[in-house]
Every structure is written in structure tokens, then in C-alpha cells.
Amino acid sequence: MEDPVADISRVIRLLTQSQPSIQRATVEKYFTPSASFTHPLCRTGSYEGSRWLIWCIYRWYKIMSPRIEISIDGVAYDEKNRTLYVDIHQVFRIWVIPFYNVPVSLTTVLKLIRDPPLPPQPSYSTPINPNESWHATLNRTTTSSEKPLYYIQSQNDLYQVNELLKFFSQFGLLSGLLVLWQFIATALCVVGATVFWPVSWVEQNVVGGNKERSIAEAARG
């Protein structure tokens, strides 16, 4: 990628919504050979050739849900650490399970490296020409010396627990129970903060905040 913030939305759609040959070409083009993939339900690790596992994960993802609705809600780039944060909303359907429909939100964290020595791009016997926009993207030149190129070294998909539970229950039942428990836990926090307010008073007036001294040490003088 020449511009990670501008390019990442197109890359994500190529990975999740394109034909198998284009999907594979996208993985080969934008991920390093030792790239890693981490998800709450699977991971690859990082070693020479681990990129092939990433392609297998995306291929199985697309087999399970041939028609994926996905939207990019926001992109932030930490240039110093070369890290992309992408907020994603997707609707995941498994075609063999009637009425299975899972709308989930997640944040994908992508670690990038600049100008790695990648092997030559593989050639494919199947022509990639059913959709000219996909085709044009994959054949955009990556040899320009005017701008640095960025490749994905790791992908980490982060889900809130209630979002992850949506995959395992129809109509969001488990997710709803978790949200209910979260509100109960918040109420318990209020009770705890009210009942144990003397501890906060001692910390404020005796210990002096977040210092190395403990309350016991303050009591000893």
C-alpha cells in the first residue's frame, strides 16, 4: 500500500468480497510471507510461509458466508508505530444454517512494515477480469520509487465479548444475557464504591493518591 489510510478499505473488501483468485492475489500482494493472523477463534503465528494460512482462513470465511455485508466505520493510523486501527461492521451469514444472521462490530489492528523484500508475485492461470475495479486495484503498480510501500505484518481482530457471543447464539440470546450481566456488574461497582468510600478518603487524605506507600505504611506513620 502506498497510502495505508486511503488503501485499507479497498484491501479489506478485496479480502472479504472478491472471487477466490482475486482474494488469493490480495493476500499475496499485501501481506508479508511471515505475516500473522490473530482472531478470538483462530490464529496462525508468524513464520516463513504463514501467509498461506491467512489465505486459507479468508477462503474458508468466504465459503461459509459467500455474501458478506461489510462497512468500514473508521480508520486511524499511528504513523510512529506503523499501526492501523480499523473499525468494521459486518453481517455474517452461514448459508447452510437457515436464518443465521450475525451483525457484529470489531476493531482490526494491523501492524505494517515498510518496503520488505517480497518474493515475485505469483501468476494465475485464471484471468482476473470479471470486475474491472478489482482488477485495476490488484494491478496498480507497486514499484514506484516516489513513495514507500507498506505491507501487513500482522492482523489482530478484536471483538467485545458480547459481539463474539453473537456467533454462537441465534437472535443474540447469549449476547443479551452478557449485556444484562454487565449492567448488574456496574450496579455492584456503585454499591462497592459507596460502601467502601472510607478507603478512598484514606487514600486521598493520608496516603496521597497513587504513591508507592500502602495504606498500612501510612497508618504506621
Salt bridges, closest charged atoms under 4 A:
ASP7 OD1 - ARG140 NH1 3.50
GLU28 OE1 - ARG51 NH2 2.96
GLU69 OE2 - ARG93 NH2 2.99
GLU163 OE2 - LYS166 NZ 3.18
